[in-house]
Amino acid sequence: MRRGAESTRLTNEGTNEDIMALESQLVRRILVVDDHEIVRLGMRQLIAAEPDLVVCGEAETAEEAYSLARALDPDLAIVDLSLDTTHGLELVRLLHDATPSIPVLVLTMHDETLFAERSFRAGARGYIMKKGAIVGLVHAIRQVLAGRIYASEQVWQGLLSGLGAKVPSPGDSLAALTDRELEVLEMIGHGMSTATIASNLRLSIKTIETYRSNIKQKLKLRDSTDLIRLAVSRTLGF
């Protein structure tokens, strides 16, 4: 009703350009990035129920997401951390550097105690777990669109207490790994070879081998078999 009345008023007092400008302000456009079609469908349905929100594009890979972000200039990008060829953290960093006007909301199954702060450091403006998305996704979207930071109470408590500033002891947990080492670990868990990981991350095979060695040392793993076993178990648990 308000939109119709406003449009009528502008028809009498303004121009068609005024009306188009108002419509673009009323509807916020969202880019959805997830490599699972069923998840993208669910997000489309949740967002479609909101009259002022619309999905303007969908992407399965980081490459598609980056291209669409530049072409569509959405008001918000929703990004999963588990993507086929590139870790979502890398995409968040890329979008933040290349298109800083587009805020990023991370929606993922990844443990927020491990990945939320890393996502914020990469440039995300919000972090929400998929298990709470049906209830909380729209609220998270609106918070980020309003220029606020969105995170769960647990994440806020950790950030405010300075937990993220503490340096964990090597081998203590996955928190001892750097962002890049976590990316490599997850790619190993998805069955990627060292050569494939190097190609996807645009790094040398020797560099990936160094990351693998660092991961084994920090997590006190005996050999590559232990590394693969851990990587697969963590990936299946994400």
C-alpha positions in Angstrom: 0.0 0.0 0.0 2.7 2.4 0.9 4.6 1.7 -2.3 1.6 2.3 -4.4 0.7 5.5 -2.7 4.3 6.8 -2.9 4.4 5.9 -6.6 1.1 7.8 -7.3 2.5 10.8 -5.5 5.6 10.8 -7.6 3.6 10.3 -10.8 1.9 13.6 -10.0 4.9 15.5 -8.6 8.0 13.9 -10.1 9.3 12.0 -13.1 9.6 8.4 -14.1 13.2 8.5 -13.1 12.1 9.4 -9.6 9.8 6.4 -9.5 12.6 4.1 -10.7 15.0 5.5 -8.1 12.4 4.9 -5.3 11.7 1.4 -6.4 15.5 0.6 -6.4 15.7 1.9 -2.9 12.7 -0.1 -1.7 13.9 -3.5 -2.9 17.3 -4.7 -1.7 19.1 -7.0 -4.1 21.0 -10.1 -2.8 23.6 -12.3 -4.4 23.6 -15.9 -3.1 26.8 -18.0 -3.2 26.5 -21.7 -2.3 27.6 -24.8 -4.1 24.4 -26.8 -3.2 21.4 -26.1 -5.3 19.0 -27.2 -2.5 20.5 -24.6 -0.1 20.2 -21.8 -2.7 16.6 -22.8 -3.3 15.9 -22.6 0.4 17.4 -19.2 0.7 15.4 -18.0 -2.4 12.2 -19.1 -0.7 13.0 -17.4 2.6 14.1 -14.2 0.9 11.1 -14.2 -1.6 8.7 -14.1 1.4 10.1 -10.6 2.1 8.5 -7.9 -0.1 11.6 -5.6 0.1 14.2 -8.3 -0.6 15.0 -10.2 -3.8 17.7 -12.6 -5.0 19.3 -10.9 -8.0 21.8 -13.7 -8.8 23.2 -17.1 -7.7 26.7 -18.6 -7.9 28.1 -22.0 -7.2 31.8 -21.1 -7.3 34.0 -18.2 -6.2 34.8 -17.3 -9.8 31.1 -17.0 -10.6 30.4 -15.1 -7.5 33.2 -12.5 -8.2 32.0 -12.0 -11.7 28.3 -11.6 -10.7 29.2 -9.3 -7.8 31.0 -6.9 -10.3 28.3 -7.2 -12.9 25.2 -6.9 -10.7 26.5 -4.7 -7.8 24.1 -6.3 -5.3 23.3 -4.7 -1.9 24.5 -7.8 -0.1 26.3 -11.1 -0.8 25.5 -14.2 1.2 28.5 -16.6 1.0 29.1 -20.1 2.2 32.6 -21.1 3.3 32.5 -24.5 1.6 32.9 -24.0 -2.1 34.1 -26.5 -4.7 37.3 -24.8 -5.9 38.1 -22.0 -3.5 37.5 -21.7 0.2 34.9 -19.1 1.1 37.3 -17.1 3.3 39.3 -16.4 0.1 36.2 -15.2 -1.6 35.2 -13.0 1.3 38.7 -11.4 1.2 38.4 -10.9 -2.6 35.0 -9.3 -2.4 36.0 -7.1 0.4 39.1 -5.9 -1.5 37.5 -5.6 -5.0 34.0 -4.6 -4.1 34.1 -3.0 -0.6 30.6 -1.4 -1.1 29.0 -4.9 -1.1 28.7 -6.3 2.5 29.1 -10.0 2.9 27.1 -12.2 5.2 28.6 -15.6 5.8 26.1 -18.5 6.0 27.7 -21.8 6.7 27.9 -25.1 8.6 31.4 -24.3 9.8 31.9 -24.0 13.5 31.5 -20.4 14.5 34.0 -20.7 17.3 36.7 -21.5 14.7 35.6 -19.5 11.7 33.5 -16.5 12.7 36.4 -14.3 13.7 38.4 -15.4 10.7 35.5 -14.4 8.5 35.3 -11.0 10.1 39.0 -10.4 9.7 38.6 -11.3 6.0 36.0 -8.6 5.7 32.6 -10.2 6.4 29.9 -8.1 8.1 27.9 -11.0 9.5 28.2 -14.7 10.4 25.3 -17.1 10.8 25.1 -20.9 11.1 22.9 -22.8 8.7 21.3 -24.7 11.5 19.7 -21.4 12.7 19.1 -19.9 9.3 15.4 -20.6 9.0 14.7 -18.5 12.0 17.5 -16.0 11.9 18.6 -15.5 8.2 16.2 -12.6 7.4 17.1 -10.8 10.6 20.8 -11.3 9.9 20.3 -9.9 6.4 18.5 -6.8 7.7 21.1 -6.2 10.3 23.9 -6.2 7.8 22.0 -4.1 5.3 21.5 -1.6 8.0 25.2 -1.3 8.4 25.5 -3.4 11.6 27.7 -6.4 12.4 25.7 -9.6 12.9 26.9 -12.5 15.0 25.6 -14.9 17.6 25.9 -14.1 21.3 28.6 -16.7 21.7 30.7 -15.0 19.0 30.2 -11.6 20.5 31.3 -12.9 23.9 34.4 -14.4 22.5 35.3 -11.2 20.6 34.6 -8.9 23.5 36.6 -11.0 25.9 39.6 -10.9 23.6 39.5 -14.6 23.0 40.4 -14.1 19.4 43.6 -12.2 20.3 45.0 -15.2 22.2 47.5 -17.3 20.4 46.8 -21.0 20.8 49.6 -23.4 21.5 50.7 -25.4 18.5 48.9 -28.8 18.4 46.3 -27.6 20.8 43.5 -27.5 18.2 42.5 -26.4 14.7 42.6 -22.9 16.1 46.4 -23.2 15.9 46.2 -23.2 12.1 46.4 -20.1 9.9 43.5 -19.3 7.5 45.4 -20.7 4.6 46.3 -23.9 6.4 42.6 -24.3 7.3 41.7 -23.9 3.6 44.3 -26.5 2.6 43.0 -28.9 5.3 39.5 -28.6 4.0 40.5 -29.1 0.4 42.4 -32.3 1.5 39.2 -33.4 3.2 37.3 -32.9 -0.1 39.8 -35.4 -1.7 41.9 -32.9 -3.7 45.4 -33.8 -4.5 48.4 -31.4 -3.7 48.5 -30.4 -7.4 44.8 -29.6 -7.5 45.0 -27.6 -4.4 48.0 -25.7 -5.7 46.1 -25.0 -9.0 42.9 -23.8 -7.2 44.8 -21.5 -4.8 47.2 -20.4 -7.5 50.2 -21.4 -5.5 53.2 -23.7 -6.2 53.1 -27.4 -5.3 56.0 -26.9 -3.0 54.1 -24.2 -1.1 51.2 -26.6 -0.6 53.5 -29.3 0.6 54.9 -26.8 3.1 51.3 -26.1 4.4 50.7 -29.8 4.7 53.9 -30.2 6.7 52.9 -27.3 9.0 49.5 -28.7 9.6 50.9 -32.1 10.6 53.4 -30.4 12.9 50.9 -28.1 14.6 48.3 -30.9 15.0 50.9 -33.5 16.0 50.0 -35.9 13.2 52.3 -38.7 12.5 52.0 -38.9 8.7 50.0 -38.1 5.6 47.5 -40.9 6.4 46.7 -39.2 9.7 46.4 -35.9 8.0 43.9 -37.2 5.4 41.9 -39.1 8.0 41.6 -35.9 10.1 40.8 -33.7 7.1 38.0 -36.1 5.9 36.5 -36.4 9.3 36.5 -32.6 9.8 35.0 -32.0 6.4 32.2 -34.5 6.9 31.5 -32.8 10.3 31.3 -29.3 8.9 
